[in-house]
Amino acid sequence: DGNATFAGDITVGDDLFIADSGIINVGTGNDLQMYHDGSNSFIANTTGVLTVSNTGGGYTVDAGGDINLDAGGNDIVLKAAGSEFARLTNSSQDFIIENTNNDKDIIFKSDDGSGSTTAYITLDGSDVATVISTVKIMMPNLPSSDPGVTGQLWNDSGTLKIS
């Protein structure tokens, strides 16, 4: 049937080739599977937690396109190192940043000009408030006449007004 069973370690001293759609199964219940279908490659973990660890340094993912990450409702941590910028982008629907931990905050921090970081905007989950901790707030695109919308800000010749 093409199956072989070995009791012990197997060492491959050269390349190992598995035909398209051939599956490498690991675990007595085939819990970890790796395969290529001729167009796409897959690593599937069917039980427990899949942990990818690199104790020798960082990770590089060269996707050549979009990276879709579905964490199954768990936390996602993205870090950028050795890069000019880091970015989270969504172009197809609402982008939701949500903290569901009771009475906890969402905090936007950045460098404060001295080599340290400071909180600039805090969405305070326990006080249901937005705290802006900057020395100045710039809003260059305010309307210059009363927009007639209750609660909307507008600039009346240098005077900040609320409609």
VMD Tcl script that builds the backbone (N, CA, C; Angstrom):
set m [mol new atoms 489]
animate dup $m
set s [atomselect $m all]
$s set {name element resname resid chain x y z} {
  {N N ASP 1 A 0.825 -1.209 0.000}
  {CA C ASP 1 A 0.000 0.000 0.000}
  {C C ASP 1 A 0.862 1.263 0.000}
  {N N GLY 2 A 2.194 1.119 -0.047}
  {CA C GLY 2 A 3.078 2.274 -0.084}
  {C C GLY 2 A 3.448 2.803 1.286}
  {N N ASN 3 A 2.905 2.242 2.350}
  {CA C ASN 3 A 3.220 2.704 3.705}
  {C C ASN 3 A 4.355 1.878 4.279}
  {N N ALA 4 A 5.194 2.543 5.070}
  {CA C ALA 4 A 6.289 1.839 5.740}
  {C C ALA 4 A 6.317 2.289 7.192}
  {N N THR 5 A 6.626 1.394 8.086}
  {CA C THR 5 A 6.720 1.713 9.498}
  {C C THR 5 A 8.140 1.474 9.959}
  {N N PHE 6 A 8.701 2.468 10.664}
  {CA C PHE 6 A 10.061 2.369 11.170}
  {C C PHE 6 A 10.026 2.569 12.675}
  {N N ALA 7 A 10.799 1.831 13.415}
  {CA C ALA 7 A 10.884 1.972 14.865}
  {C C ALA 7 A 12.225 2.586 15.207}
  {N N GLY 8 A 12.312 3.896 15.168}
  {CA C GLY 8 A 13.567 4.580 15.472}
  {C C GLY 8 A 13.726 5.799 14.593}
  {N N ASP 9 A 14.851 6.459 14.738}
  {CA C ASP 9 A 15.114 7.671 13.973}
  {C C ASP 9 A 15.398 7.333 12.520}
  {N N ILE 10 A 15.026 8.252 11.646}
  {CA C ILE 10 A 15.341 8.128 10.222}
  {C C ILE 10 A 16.168 9.347 9.857}
  {N N THR 11 A 17.320 9.136 9.277}
  {CA C THR 11 A 18.191 10.226 8.850}
  {C C THR 11 A 18.213 10.235 7.338}
  {N N VAL 12 A 17.938 11.420 6.768}
  {CA C VAL 12 A 18.000 11.587 5.327}
  {C C VAL 12 A 19.200 12.467 5.054}
  {N N GLY 13 A 20.168 11.944 4.322}
  {CA C GLY 13 A 21.407 12.658 4.083}
  {C C GLY 13 A 21.379 13.534 2.857}
  {N N ASP 14 A 20.270 13.619 2.181}
  {CA C ASP 14 A 20.156 14.403 0.967}
  {C C ASP 14 A 18.723 14.933 0.911}
  {N N ASP 15 A 18.285 15.431 -0.231}
  {CA C ASP 15 A 16.929 15.951 -0.361}
  {C C ASP 15 A 15.898 14.851 -0.185}
  {N N LEU 16 A 14.746 15.219 0.345}
  {CA C LEU 16 A 13.611 14.311 0.491}
  {C C LEU 16 A 12.484 14.880 -0.350}
  {N N PHE 17 A 11.996 14.115 -1.294}
  {CA C PHE 17 A 10.950 14.585 -2.198}
  {C C PHE 17 A 9.647 13.861 -1.894}
  {N N ILE 18 A 8.581 14.630 -1.736}
  {CA C ILE 18 A 7.230 14.105 -1.556}
  {C C ILE 18 A 6.417 14.622 -2.741}
  {N N ALA 19 A 5.742 13.773 -3.438}
  {CA C ALA 19 A 4.963 14.168 -4.611}
  {C C ALA 19 A 3.837 15.125 -4.216}
  {N N ASP 20 A 3.364 15.951 -5.189}
  {CA C ASP 20 A 2.233 16.841 -4.946}
  {C C ASP 20 A 1.067 16.072 -4.343}
  {N N SER 21 A 0.447 16.685 -3.376}
  {CA C SER 21 A -0.699 16.137 -2.635}
  {C C SER 21 A -0.312 14.989 -1.709}
  {N N GLY 22 A 0.975 14.611 -1.684}
  {CA C GLY 22 A 1.440 13.642 -0.695}
  {C C GLY 22 A 1.539 14.350 0.660}
  {N N ILE 23 A 1.109 13.716 1.698}
  {CA C ILE 23 A 1.041 14.344 3.022}
  {C C ILE 23 A 2.104 13.767 3.942}
  {N N ILE 24 A 2.829 14.664 4.618}
  {CA C ILE 24 A 3.716 14.246 5.698}
  {C C ILE 24 A 2.875 14.328 6.970}
  {N N ASN 25 A 2.629 13.191 7.597}
  {CA C ASN 25 A 1.826 13.135 8.813}
  {C C ASN 25 A 2.742 12.945 10.022}
  {N N VAL 26 A 2.497 13.698 11.081}
  {CA C VAL 26 A 3.263 13.589 12.310}
  {C C VAL 26 A 2.277 13.369 13.448}
  {N N GLY 27 A 2.585 12.438 14.330}
  {CA C GLY 27 A 1.709 12.121 15.458}
  {C C GLY 27 A 0.878 10.889 15.174}
  {N N THR 28 A 0.529 10.160 16.222}
  {CA C THR 28 A -0.224 8.919 16.024}
  {C C THR 28 A -1.607 9.160 15.439}
  {N N GLY 29 A -2.148 10.353 15.646}
  {CA C GLY 29 A -3.444 10.677 15.045}
  {C C GLY 29 A -3.308 11.580 13.843}
  {N N ASN 30 A -2.113 11.603 13.240}
  {CA C ASN 30 A -1.830 12.498 12.109}
  {C C ASN 30 A -2.159 13.948 12.470}
  {N N ASP 31 A -1.751 14.356 13.693}
  {CA C ASP 31 A -2.124 15.654 14.231}
  {C C ASP 31 A -1.476 16.832 13.525}
  {N N LEU 32 A -0.303 16.638 12.952}
  {CA C LEU 32 A 0.369 17.680 12.188}
  {C C LEU 32 A 0.565 17.157 10.776}
  {N N GLN 33 A 0.131 17.953 9.806}
  {CA C GLN 33 A 0.224 17.539 8.413}
  {C C GLN 33 A 0.875 18.647 7.595}
  {N N MET 34 A 1.758 18.246 6.692}
  {CA C MET 34 A 2.399 19.182 5.775}
  {C C MET 34 A 2.257 18.616 4.365}
  {N N TYR 35 A 1.814 19.465 3.450}
  {CA C TYR 35 A 1.663 18.995 2.081}
  {C C TYR 35 A 1.600 20.163 1.099}
  {N N HIS 36 A 1.754 19.816 -0.171}
  {CA C HIS 36 A 1.684 20.761 -1.270}
  {C C HIS 36 A 0.759 20.155 -2.319}
  {N N ASP 37 A -0.240 20.932 -2.756}
  {CA C ASP 37 A -1.235 20.378 -3.679}
  {C C ASP 37 A -0.912 20.639 -5.149}
  {N N GLY 38 A 0.279 21.120 -5.428}
  {CA C GLY 38 A 0.652 21.442 -6.804}
  {C C GLY 38 A 0.648 22.946 -7.032}
  {N N SER 39 A -0.150 23.684 -6.244}
  {CA C SER 39 A -0.206 25.141 -6.359}
  {C C SER 39 A 0.051 25.847 -5.026}
  {N N ASN 40 A -0.433 25.259 -3.948}
  {CA C ASN 40 A -0.362 25.881 -2.625}
  {C C ASN 40 A 0.255 24.920 -1.626}
  {N N SER 41 A 0.870 25.485 -0.579}
  {CA C SER 41 A 1.481 24.678 0.469}
  {C C SER 41 A 0.727 24.862 1.773}
  {N N PHE 42 A 0.660 23.800 2.576}
  {CA C PHE 42 A -0.145 23.808 3.787}
  {C C PHE 42 A 0.609 23.180 4.961}
  {N N ILE 43 A 0.437 23.763 6.123}
  {CA C ILE 43 A 0.824 23.154 7.387}
  {C C ILE 43 A -0.452 23.159 8.216}
  {N N ALA 44 A -0.926 21.995 8.586}
  {CA C ALA 44 A -2.188 21.889 9.311}
  {C C ALA 44 A -1.961 21.209 10.652}
  {N N ASN 45 A -2.399 21.864 11.712}
  {CA C ASN 45 A -2.359 21.292 13.049}
  {C C ASN 45 A -3.792 20.989 13.437}
  {N N THR 46 A -4.112 19.732 13.671}
  {CA C THR 46 A -5.503 19.348 13.895}
  {C C THR 46 A -5.874 19.201 15.367}
  {N N THR 47 A -4.924 19.417 16.266}
  {CA C THR 47 A -5.223 19.313 17.696}
  {C C THR 47 A -4.254 20.178 18.488}
  {N N GLY 48 A -4.662 20.656 19.632}
  {CA C GLY 48 A -3.776 21.425 20.501}
  {C C GLY 48 A -3.344 22.748 19.901}
  {N N VAL 49 A -2.165 23.206 20.287}
  {CA C VAL 49 A -1.630 24.500 19.879}
  {C C VAL 49 A -0.458 24.286 18.932}
  {N N LEU 50 A -0.410 25.044 17.850}
  {CA C LEU 50 A 0.729 25.027 16.942}
  {C C LEU 50 A 1.678 26.133 17.382}
  {N N THR 51 A 2.891 25.776 17.754}
  {CA C THR 51 A 3.904 26.738 18.173}
  {C C THR 51 A 5.056 26.686 17.194}
  {N N VAL 52 A 5.423 27.850 16.664}
  {CA C VAL 52 A 6.586 27.948 15.796}
  {C C VAL 52 A 7.618 28.727 16.587}
  {N N SER 53 A 8.774 28.151 16.795}
  {CA C SER 53 A 9.794 28.758 17.637}
  {C C SER 53 A 11.121 28.823 16.896}
  {N N ASN 54 A 11.778 29.947 17.010}
  {CA C ASN 54 A 13.097 30.105 16.434}
  {C C ASN 54 A 14.003 30.641 17.530}
  {N N THR 55 A 14.832 29.804 18.104}
  {CA C THR 55 A 15.690 30.233 19.207}
  {C C THR 55 A 16.977 30.870 18.719}
  {N N GLY 56 A 17.199 30.885 17.420}
  {CA C GLY 56 A 18.441 31.426 16.881}
  {C C GLY 56 A 18.332 32.859 16.398}
  {N N GLY 57 A 17.160 33.469 16.448}
  {CA C GLY 57 A 17.032 34.841 15.954}
  {C C GLY 57 A 15.609 35.160 15.601}
  {N N GLY 58 A 15.413 35.989 14.592}
  {CA C GLY 58 A 14.087 36.449 14.199}
  {C C GLY 58 A 13.468 35.587 13.125}
  {N N TYR 59 A 12.324 36.041 12.629}
  {CA C TYR 59 A 11.588 35.342 11.580}
  {C C TYR 59 A 11.507 36.234 10.358}
  {N N THR 60 A 11.505 35.624 9.197}
  {CA C THR 60 A 11.243 36.342 7.965}
  {C C THR 60 A 10.142 35.602 7.236}
  {N N VAL 61 A 9.078 36.326 6.906}
  {CA C VAL 61 A 8.005 35.755 6.100}
  {C C VAL 61 A 7.983 36.555 4.801}
  {N N ASP 62 A 8.355 35.914 3.721}
  {CA C ASP 62 A 8.344 36.551 2.416}
  {C C ASP 62 A 7.167 35.975 1.649}
  {N N ALA 63 A 6.030 36.628 1.787}
  {CA C ALA 63 A 4.795 36.088 1.232}
  {C C ALA 63 A 4.612 36.420 -0.242}
  {N N GLY 64 A 5.234 37.479 -0.715}
  {CA C GLY 64 A 5.025 37.877 -2.100}
  {C C GLY 64 A 3.607 38.364 -2.340}
  {N N GLY 65 A 2.876 38.674 -1.291}
  {CA C GLY 65 A 1.495 39.140 -1.394}
  {C C GLY 65 A 0.888 39.266 -0.013}
  {N N ASP 66 A -0.425 39.189 0.060}
  {CA C ASP 66 A -1.129 39.330 1.328}
  {C C ASP 66 A -0.818 38.169 2.257}
  {N N ILE 67 A -0.843 38.449 3.549}
  {CA C ILE 67 A -0.760 37.416 4.568}
  {C C ILE 67 A -2.093 37.424 5.308}
  {N N ASN 68 A -2.790 36.327 5.260}
  {CA C ASN 68 A -4.064 36.213 5.957}
  {C C ASN 68 A -3.841 35.416 7.219}
  {N N LEU 69 A -4.179 36.010 8.350}
  {CA C LEU 69 A -3.963 35.371 9.632}
  {C C LEU 69 A -5.286 35.256 10.361}
  {N N ASP 70 A -5.726 34.055 10.609}
  {CA C ASP 70 A -6.930 33.801 11.391}
  {C C ASP 70 A -6.476 33.097 12.655}
  {N N ALA 71 A -6.485 33.819 13.757}
  {CA C ALA 71 A -5.974 33.275 15.012}
  {C C ALA 71 A -7.053 32.537 15.797}
  {N N GLY 72 A -8.190 32.299 15.185}
  {CA C GLY 72 A -9.237 31.532 15.854}
  {C C GLY 72 A -9.743 32.188 17.124}
  {N N GLY 73 A -9.778 33.521 17.152}
  {CA C GLY 73 A -10.277 34.223 18.317}
  {C C GLY 73 A -9.228 34.470 19.379}
  {N N ASN 74 A -7.975 34.094 19.129}
  {CA C ASN 74 A -6.905 34.305 20.095}
  {C C ASN 74 A -6.107 35.555 19.752}
  {N N ASP 75 A -5.184 35.933 20.639}
  {CA C ASP 75 A -4.370 37.119 20.459}
  {C C ASP 75 A -3.463 36.997 19.246}
  {N N ILE 76 A -3.209 38.137 18.607}
  {CA C ILE 76 A -2.247 38.237 17.516}
  {C C ILE 76 A -1.232 39.294 17.920}
  {N N VAL 77 A 0.033 38.968 17.849}
  {CA C VAL 77 A 1.097 39.919 18.167}
  {C C VAL 77 A 1.917 40.123 16.912}
  {N N LEU 78 A 2.019 41.358 16.447}
  {CA C LEU 78 A 2.812 41.682 15.275}
  {C C LEU 78 A 3.925 42.620 15.709}
  {N N LYS 79 A 5.148 42.287 15.357}
  {CA C LYS 79 A 6.287 43.141 15.682}
  {C C LYS 79 A 7.098 43.353 14.426}
  {N N ALA 80 A 7.584 44.562 14.240}
  {CA C ALA 80 A 8.449 44.848 13.098}
  {C C ALA 80 A 9.801 45.261 13.631}
  {N N ALA 81 A 10.845 44.633 13.153}
  {CA C ALA 81 A 12.207 44.981 13.576}
  {C C ALA 81 A 13.061 45.215 12.346}
  {N N GLY 82 A 13.949 46.184 12.417}
  {CA C GLY 82 A 14.835 46.462 11.296}
  {C C GLY 82 A 14.098 46.974 10.085}
  {N N SER 83 A 12.975 47.657 10.299}
  {CA C SER 83 A 12.149 48.136 9.212}
  {C C SER 83 A 11.924 49.638 9.387}
  {N N GLU 84 A 11.691 50.333 8.288}
  {CA C GLU 84 A 11.403 51.760 8.366}
  {C C GLU 84 A 10.059 52.016 9.025}
  {N N PHE 85 A 9.121 51.126 8.865}
  {CA C PHE 85 A 7.787 51.337 9.409}
  {C C PHE 85 A 7.120 50.007 9.695}
  {N N ALA 86 A 6.091 50.073 10.500}
  {CA C ALA 86 A 5.223 48.920 10.739}
  {C C ALA 86 A 3.810 49.404 10.480}
  {N N ARG 87 A 2.993 48.551 9.907}
  {CA C ARG 87 A 1.671 49.006 9.508}
  {C C ARG 87 A 0.665 47.876 9.623}
  {N N LEU 88 A -0.526 48.205 10.086}
  {CA C LEU 88 A -1.685 47.319 10.016}
  {C C LEU 88 A -2.642 47.957 9.033}
  {N N THR 89 A -3.061 47.219 8.025}
  {CA C THR 89 A -3.896 47.789 6.978}
  {C C THR 89 A -5.105 46.908 6.714}
  {N N ASN 90 A -6.240 47.547 6.495}
  {CA C ASN 90 A -7.464 46.854 6.107}
  {C C ASN 90 A -8.103 47.657 4.991}
  {N N SER 91 A -8.433 47.003 3.893}
  {CA C SER 91 A -8.997 47.742 2.765}
  {C C SER 91 A -10.355 47.220 2.320}
  {N N SER 92 A -10.948 46.294 3.073}
  {CA C SER 92 A -12.176 45.691 2.556}
  {C C SER 92 A -13.404 45.897 3.444}
  {N N GLN 93 A -13.225 46.262 4.712}
  {CA C GLN 93 A -14.380 46.404 5.596}
  {C C GLN 93 A -13.981 47.221 6.815}
  {N N ASP 94 A -14.877 47.342 7.801}
  {CA C ASP 94 A -14.536 48.077 9.016}
  {C C ASP 94 A -13.304 47.461 9.662}
  {N N PHE 95 A -12.462 48.302 10.234}
  {CA C PHE 95 A -11.265 47.855 10.944}
  {C C PHE 95 A -11.537 48.076 12.425}
  {N N ILE 96 A -11.609 47.022 13.158}
  {CA C ILE 96 A -11.984 47.108 14.561}
  {C C ILE 96 A -10.782 46.786 15.433}
  {N N ILE 97 A -10.465 47.717 16.322}
  {CA C ILE 97 A -9.477 47.466 17.355}
  {C C ILE 97 A -10.283 47.371 18.642}
  {N N GLU 98 A -10.264 46.215 19.261}
  {CA C GLU 98 A -11.167 45.971 20.382}
  {C C GLU 98 A -10.411 45.359 21.551}
  {N N ASN 99 A -10.638 45.897 22.714}
  {CA C ASN 99 A -10.111 45.323 23.942}
  {C C ASN 99 A -11.314 44.869 24.757}
  {N N THR 100 A -11.465 43.587 24.948}
  {CA C THR 100 A -12.633 43.067 25.666}
  {C C THR 100 A -12.332 42.754 27.126}
  {N N ASN 101 A -11.119 43.083 27.577}
  {CA C ASN 101 A -10.756 42.858 28.971}
  {C C ASN 101 A -11.434 43.932 29.825}
  {N N ASN 102 A -12.181 43.535 30.834}
  {CA C ASN 102 A -12.988 44.435 31.652}
  {C C ASN 102 A -12.168 45.595 32.228}
  {N N ASP 103 A -12.638 46.816 32.007}
  {CA C ASP 103 A -12.055 48.051 32.557}
  {C C ASP 103 A -10.608 48.293 32.119}
  {N N LYS 104 A -10.185 47.739 31.006}
  {CA C LYS 104 A -8.826 47.974 30.502}
  {C C LYS 104 A -8.869 48.959 29.341}
  {N N ASP 105 A -7.717 49.493 28.975}
  {CA C ASP 105 A -7.625 50.596 28.034}
  {C C ASP 105 A -7.018 50.176 26.701}
  {N N ILE 106 A -7.167 51.047 25.707}
  {CA C ILE 106 A -6.412 50.984 24.467}
  {C C ILE 106 A -5.542 52.227 24.482}
  {N N ILE 107 A -4.234 52.045 24.390}
  {CA C ILE 107 A -3.289 53.145 24.561}
  {C C ILE 107 A -2.442 53.280 23.304}
  {N N PHE 108 A -2.404 54.493 22.748}
  {CA C PHE 108 A -1.574 54.802 21.591}
  {C C PHE 108 A -0.340 55.548 22.103}
  {N N LYS 109 A 0.837 54.935 21.922}
  {CA C LYS 109 A 2.089 55.509 22.406}
  {C C LYS 109 A 3.019 55.791 21.236}
  {N N SER 110 A 3.917 56.746 21.466}
  {CA C SER 110 A 4.947 57.032 20.477}
  {C C SER 110 A 6.130 57.689 21.176}
  {N N ASP 111 A 7.220 57.874 20.416}
  {CA C ASP 111 A 8.392 58.552 20.956}
  {C C ASP 111 A 7.995 59.972 21.351}
  {N N ASP 112 A 8.535 60.451 22.466}
  {CA C ASP 112 A 8.196 61.791 22.949}
  {C C ASP 112 A 9.276 62.824 22.652}
  {N N GLY 113 A 10.215 62.488 21.777}
  {CA C GLY 113 A 11.263 63.418 21.401}
  {C C GLY 113 A 12.507 63.309 22.266}
  {N N SER 114 A 12.463 62.515 23.330}
  {CA C SER 114 A 13.622 62.395 24.221}
  {C C SER 114 A 14.219 61.004 24.194}
  {N N GLY 115 A 13.697 60.159 23.313}
  {CA C GLY 115 A 14.167 58.771 23.268}
  {C C GLY 115 A 13.305 57.842 24.103}
  {N N SER 116 A 12.332 58.387 24.807}
  {CA C SER 116 A 11.382 57.585 25.582}
  {C C SER 116 A 10.043 57.589 24.866}
  {N N THR 117 A 9.142 56.736 25.300}
  {CA C THR 117 A 7.790 56.753 24.744}
  {C C THR 117 A 6.812 57.251 25.794}
  {N N THR 118 A 5.724 57.808 25.302}
  {CA C THR 118 A 4.673 58.293 26.191}
  {C C THR 118 A 3.329 58.019 25.549}
  {N N ALA 119 A 2.298 57.948 26.374}
  {CA C ALA 119 A 0.938 57.753 25.870}
  {C C ALA 119 A 0.420 59.075 25.323}
  {N N TYR 120 A -0.049 59.066 24.088}
  {CA C TYR 120 A -0.614 60.272 23.490}
  {C C TYR 120 A -2.141 60.239 23.537}
  {N N ILE 121 A -2.717 59.077 23.256}
  {CA C ILE 121 A -4.176 58.935 23.313}
  {C C ILE 121 A -4.490 57.662 24.082}
  {N N THR 122 A -5.373 57.763 25.050}
  {CA C THR 122 A -5.807 56.604 25.817}
  {C C THR 122 A -7.324 56.513 25.734}
  {N N LEU 123 A -7.820 55.384 25.302}
  {CA C LEU 123 A -9.250 55.103 25.354}
  {C C LEU 123 A -9.460 54.366 26.671}
  {N N ASP 124 A -9.975 55.082 27.653}
  {CA C ASP 124 A -10.062 54.601 29.030}
  {C C ASP 124 A -11.301 53.722 29.193}
  {N N GLY 125 A -11.082 52.425 29.343}
  {CA C GLY 125 A -12.176 51.467 29.443}
  {C C GLY 125 A -12.916 51.507 30.762}
  {N N SER 126 A -12.290 51.956 31.825}
  {CA C SER 126 A -12.976 51.988 33.117}
  {C C SER 126 A -13.766 53.278 33.304}
  {N N ASP 127 A -13.340 54.370 32.644}
  {CA C ASP 127 A -14.011 55.665 32.787}
  {C C ASP 127 A -14.841 56.017 31.549}
  {N N VAL 128 A -14.814 55.158 30.536}
  {CA C VAL 128 A -15.465 55.403 29.250}
  {C C VAL 128 A -15.139 56.822 28.780}
  {N N ALA 129 A -13.839 57.085 28.630}
  {CA C ALA 129 A -13.365 58.412 28.262}
  {C C ALA 129 A -12.222 58.288 27.268}
  {N N THR 130 A -12.000 59.367 26.514}
  {CA C THR 130 A -10.847 59.478 25.652}
  {C C THR 130 A -9.927 60.522 26.266}
  {N N VAL 131 A -8.713 60.128 26.591}
  {CA C VAL 131 A -7.740 61.025 27.199}
  {C C VAL 131 A -6.700 61.365 26.144}
  {N N ILE 132 A -6.578 62.655 25.829}
  {CA C ILE 132 A -5.573 63.116 24.882}
  {C C ILE 132 A -4.501 63.820 25.701}
  {N N SER 133 A -3.307 63.230 25.739}
  {CA C SER 133 A -2.251 63.694 26.634}
  {C C SER 133 A -1.180 64.498 25.905}
  {N N THR 134 A -1.554 65.240 24.872}
  {CA C THR 134 A -0.583 66.016 24.119}
  {C C THR 134 A -0.640 67.482 24.544}
  {N N VAL 135 A 0.387 68.232 24.173}
  {CA C VAL 135 A 0.447 69.648 24.508}
  {C C VAL 135 A -0.430 70.463 23.557}
  {N N LYS 136 A -0.608 69.958 22.356}
  {CA C LYS 136 A -1.453 70.660 21.395}
  {C C LYS 136 A -2.220 69.654 20.552}
  {N N ILE 137 A -3.347 70.098 20.051}
  {CA C ILE 137 A -4.180 69.283 19.164}
  {C C ILE 137 A -4.368 70.087 17.884}
  {N N MET 138 A -4.050 69.480 16.752}
  {CA C MET 138 A -4.197 70.162 15.469}
  {C C MET 138 A -5.339 69.519 14.701}
  {N N MET 139 A -6.254 70.354 14.233}
  {CA C MET 139 A -7.378 69.889 13.420}
  {C C MET 139 A -7.499 70.817 12.215}
  {N N PRO 140 A -6.606 70.675 11.227}
  {CA C PRO 140 A -6.564 71.616 10.107}
  {C C PRO 140 A -7.759 71.525 9.156}
  {N N ASN 141 A -8.553 70.492 9.248}
  {CA C ASN 141 A -9.645 70.319 8.286}
  {C C ASN 141 A -11.025 70.594 8.869}
  {N N LEU 142 A -11.095 71.379 9.960}
  {CA C LEU 142 A -12.404 71.722 10.517}
  {C C LEU 142 A -13.166 72.605 9.537}
  {N N PRO 143 A -14.486 72.455 9.481}
  {CA C PRO 143 A -15.253 73.366 8.623}
  {C C PRO 143 A -15.123 74.802 9.136}
  {N N SER 144 A -15.216 75.782 8.219}
  {CA C SER 144 A -15.058 77.186 8.599}
  {C C SER 144 A -16.391 77.890 8.807}
  {N N SER 145 A -17.458 77.137 8.683}
  {CA C SER 145 A -18.773 77.700 9.007}
  {C C SER 145 A -19.568 76.630 9.738}
  {N N ASP 146 A -20.577 77.056 10.459}
  {CA C ASP 146 A -21.381 76.143 11.268}
  {C C ASP 146 A -21.956 75.039 10.382}
  {N N PRO 147 A -21.577 73.778 10.654}
  {CA C PRO 147 A -22.073 72.687 9.812}
  {C C PRO 147 A -23.533 72.348 10.083}
  {N N GLY 148 A -24.110 72.915 11.156}
  {CA C GLY 148 A -25.504 72.655 11.472}
  {C C GLY 148 A -25.743 71.248 11.991}
  {N N VAL 149 A -24.691 70.587 12.450}
  {CA C VAL 149 A -24.797 69.240 13.001}
  {C C VAL 149 A -24.477 69.327 14.492}
  {N N THR 150 A -25.415 68.985 15.319}
  {CA C THR 150 A -25.250 69.095 16.761}
  {C C THR 150 A -24.024 68.343 17.244}
  {N N GLY 151 A -23.192 69.052 18.029}
  {CA C GLY 151 A -22.010 68.438 18.606}
  {C C GLY 151 A -20.784 68.471 17.727}
  {N N GLN 152 A -20.894 68.941 16.479}
  {CA C GLN 152 A -19.741 68.978 15.584}
  {C C GLN 152 A -18.953 70.269 15.795}
  {N N LEU 153 A -17.612 70.166 15.791}
  {CA C LEU 153 A -16.745 71.318 15.959}
  {C C LEU 153 A -16.598 72.074 14.648}
  {N N TRP 154 A -16.397 73.412 14.762}
  {CA C TRP 154 A -16.077 74.201 13.578}
  {C C TRP 154 A -15.238 75.398 13.975}
  {N N ASN 155 A -14.495 75.951 12.999}
  {CA C ASN 155 A -13.566 77.052 13.228}
  {C C ASN 155 A -14.182 78.337 12.724}
  {N N ASP 156 A -14.554 79.218 13.646}
  {CA C ASP 156 A -15.142 80.514 13.301}
  {C C ASP 156 A -14.052 81.571 13.409}
  {N N SER 157 A -13.282 81.758 12.330}
  {CA C SER 157 A -12.200 82.748 12.275}
  {C C SER 157 A -11.241 82.613 13.461}
  {N N GLY 158 A -10.806 81.398 13.759}
  {CA C GLY 158 A -9.842 81.161 14.818}
  {C C GLY 158 A -10.455 80.831 16.166}
  {N N THR 159 A -11.783 80.887 16.282}
  {CA C THR 159 A -12.458 80.525 17.513}
  {C C THR 159 A -13.108 79.159 17.329}
  {N N LEU 160 A -12.760 78.227 18.200}
  {CA C LEU 160 A -13.323 76.884 18.128}
  {C C LEU 160 A -14.730 76.909 18.696}
  {N N LYS 161 A -15.681 76.467 17.895}
  {CA C LYS 161 A -17.094 76.469 18.317}
  {C C LYS 161 A -17.679 75.082 18.142}
  {N N ILE 162 A -18.736 74.815 18.884}
  {CA C ILE 162 A -19.474 73.559 18.787}
  {C C ILE 162 A -20.860 73.888 18.282}
  {N N SER 163 A -21.282 73.232 17.231}
  {CA C SER 163 A -22.592 73.476 16.638}
  {C C SER 163 A -23.678 72.978 17.573}
}
mol reanalyze $m
mol bondsrecalc $m
mol representation Tube
mol addrep $m
